[in-house]
């Protein structure tokens, strides 16, 4: 398996929907237009490819100076436990630099994963949940 990482190779909505569904990441995959909007409005996307197959994505929003919100980290099910997620996080952090923190909201199933790849659990966050 040879994985290629890219900041320039942005997946289309269909590729991202298929990856989200395969990875088990709960996203609005029945709404193609919303997924397309999620891609268009992210300003930092790092992808992992096995030839032409999208196997991982880290989709973020950043100001390039203070904070970076890692909105999605999705790895194709059969490619998990090969370090792809860790590498996508590393590439994201390297790209935004030392001045920017990287923060995220975890799905319950990933709560044990993030401390293993360098994140510190915080108790100081608040959320206004989406309606839909």
Buried (B, 14 or more C-beta within 10 A) or exposed (E): EEBEBEEEBBBEBEBBBBBBBBBEBEBBBEBBEEBBEBBEEBEBBBBBBBEEEBBBBBBBEBEEEEBBBBBBBBBBEEBBEBEBBBBBBBBBBEBBEEEBEBEBEBEEEBEEBBEEBEBEEEEEEEEEEEEE
